[in-house]
């Protein structure tokens, strides 16, 4: 009876290697973009300049970010947020589960000084550049899709049903406004506290 040869321990799966390369390239493009935005301003910075500093081609930039706006707006937090929501205890209400998932996603995404600095730079740009601010609702519609999928499995409501769409829309809208408020106020408050205040409004109406 023949046995199958054991895989070489030194050869990493190609999929994992490609994903690490993809993450490195995205980070290099975004880092180059923020450096140029700081130096020349968002509007004056061209994609070919970003590509040159990131040491990639302009076509590579567009492959990862279809528009210049996407370099700022396209975050990595949606899969993290969905996973955190799916991991919440079953007894929690949908709003309590979402609150806990947002806290966990923030701890994961903003765990290092570099990551926190990127959040500050990103929100400063979104707050101050009209084209970015106007596209934020469109970008956060993708967040709604991730949350609706997880909540549909959790609650039994269809992901495209009215009740779930209204609930997710309210939460994501509150989250968006909390981020913009935090940025507009100079980002001095703890972001977690600002998001909690937004969710408290949904939970308690405007009661004081």
C-alpha positions in Angstrom: 0.0 0.0 0.0 1.5 3.3 -1.1 1.5 6.3 1.2 1.0 9.9 0.2 4.2 12.0 0.4 4.1 14.4 3.4 4.0 18.1 2.4 7.3 20.0 2.8 7.3 21.8 6.2 9.2 24.7 4.6 6.6 25.4 1.9 3.8 27.8 3.1 0.4 27.5 1.4 0.4 29.7 -1.6 -2.9 31.3 -0.5 -1.4 32.5 2.8 1.6 33.9 1.0 -0.6 35.8 -1.5 -2.7 37.2 1.3 0.3 38.4 3.3 1.6 40.1 0.1 -1.8 41.6 -0.5 -1.9 43.1 3.0 1.7 44.4 2.7 0.9 46.1 -0.6 -2.3 47.7 0.7 -0.5 49.0 3.7 2.4 50.4 1.5 0.0 52.2 -0.8 -2.0 53.7 2.1 1.2 54.7 4.0 2.5 56.5 0.9 -0.8 58.2 0.3 -1.1 59.6 3.8 2.5 60.9 3.6 1.7 62.7 0.4 -1.6 63.9 1.6 0.2 65.4 4.7 2.7 67.1 2.4 0.7 68.3 -0.5 -2.9 68.0 0.5 -5.5 65.4 -0.6 -6.7 67.2 -3.8 -3.2 67.9 -5.1 -1.9 64.4 -4.7 -2.1 62.2 -7.8 -2.3 58.5 -7.9 0.9 58.2 -9.9 2.7 60.0 -7.1 1.3 57.5 -4.6 2.4 54.6 -6.8 5.9 56.0 -7.1 6.3 56.4 -3.3 4.8 53.0 -2.6 7.1 51.5 -5.3 4.2 49.9 -7.2 2.6 50.7 -10.6 -0.4 53.0 -10.9 -2.4 50.0 -12.2 -1.5 48.2 -8.9 -2.9 51.1 -6.9 -6.1 50.9 -8.9 -6.3 47.2 -8.5 -6.3 47.5 -4.7 -8.2 50.8 -4.6 -10.5 51.6 -7.6 -10.5 55.3 -6.8 -8.3 57.6 -4.8 -11.1 58.1 -2.3 -11.1 54.3 -1.6 -7.5 54.6 -0.3 -9.0 56.5 2.7 -12.5 55.1 2.9 -12.0 51.4 2.3 -11.3 50.0 5.8 -10.4 46.5 6.9 -12.7 46.4 9.9 -15.8 44.9 8.4 -14.8 41.2 8.5 -13.4 41.8 12.0 -16.7 43.3 13.1 -18.7 40.5 11.6 -16.6 37.9 13.3 -16.8 39.7 16.7 -20.6 39.9 16.4 -20.9 36.2 15.6 -18.8 35.4 18.7 -21.1 37.4 21.1 -23.1 35.3 23.7 -26.4 34.1 22.4 -28.4 35.6 25.3 -27.4 39.2 24.4 -30.0 41.5 22.7 -29.0 42.5 19.1 -28.0 46.0 20.3 -26.0 44.7 23.3 -24.2 42.2 20.9 -23.4 45.0 18.5 -22.1 47.2 21.2 -19.8 44.4 22.4 -18.7 43.6 18.8 -17.8 47.2 18.2 -15.7 47.3 21.4 -13.9 44.1 20.4 -13.4 45.3 16.8 -11.9 48.6 18.0 -9.5 46.7 20.4 -8.4 44.6 17.4 -8.1 47.3 14.8 -6.6 50.0 17.0 -4.3 47.9 19.1 -1.0 49.6 18.1 0.1 53.3 18.1 0.5 53.0 14.3 -3.0 51.8 13.9 -4.5 54.5 16.1 -2.5 57.1 14.2 -4.0 55.8 11.0 -7.5 56.2 12.4 -6.8 59.8 13.4 -5.4 60.6 9.9 -8.2 58.9 8.2 -10.9 60.7 10.1 -9.2 64.1 9.7 -9.3 63.5 6.0 -12.9 62.4 5.9 -14.0 65.3 8.1 -12.2 67.9 6.1 -12.4 66.7 2.4 -15.9 67.2 1.0 -15.7 64.4 -1.6 -14.6 61.9 1.1 -17.3 63.0 3.6 -20.0 62.7 0.9 -19.0 59.2 0.0 -18.9 57.9 3.6 -22.5 56.7 3.7 -21.9 54.7 0.5 -18.8 53.1 2.1 -20.7 52.3 5.3 -23.4 50.5 3.3 -21.0 47.7 3.0 -20.7 47.6 6.8 -24.5 47.3 6.9 -24.3 44.2 4.6 -21.8 42.5 7.0 -23.9 43.2 10.1 -27.2 42.3 8.5 -25.7 38.9 7.4 -24.5 38.1 11.0 -27.7 39.4 12.6 -29.9 37.4 10.2 -28.2 34.2 11.4 -28.5 35.4 15.0 -32.1 36.5 15.0 -33.8 34.5 12.3 -34.9 37.7 10.5 -34.2 37.7 6.7 -31.2 40.0 5.9 -33.3 42.0 3.4 -36.4 42.2 5.7 -37.7 45.6 6.7 -37.1 45.1 10.5 -33.5 44.1 10.1 -32.8 46.8 7.5 -34.2 49.5 9.8 -32.3 48.2 12.8 -29.0 47.9 11.0 -29.5 51.2 9.3 -30.0 53.0 12.6 -27.0 51.4 14.2 -24.6 52.1 11.3 -26.0 55.6 10.9 -25.4 56.2 14.6 -21.9 54.8 14.3 -21.1 57.0 11.3 -22.4 60.1 13.1 -20.4 59.2 16.2 -17.2 59.0 14.2 -17.9 62.3 12.4 -18.8 64.0 15.7 -15.6 62.7 17.3 -13.5 64.0 14.4 -15.3 67.4 14.2 -14.8 67.9 17.9 -11.0 67.4 17.6 -10.8 63.7 18.5 -10.1 64.6 22.1 -12.7 62.3 23.7 -12.2 58.5 23.9 -13.8 57.1 20.7 -15.3 54.2 22.6 -17.1 56.5 24.9 -18.5 58.5 21.9 -19.7 55.4 20.2 -21.4 54.2 23.5 -23.2 57.6 23.7 -24.5 57.1 20.2 -25.7 53.6 21.0 -27.3 54.9 24.2 -29.5 57.2 22.1 -30.8 54.2 20.2 -31.4 52.3 23.3 -33.0 55.0 25.4 -34.4 57.4 22.8 -33.5 61.0 23.8 -34.2 60.4 27.5 -31.9 62.3 29.8 
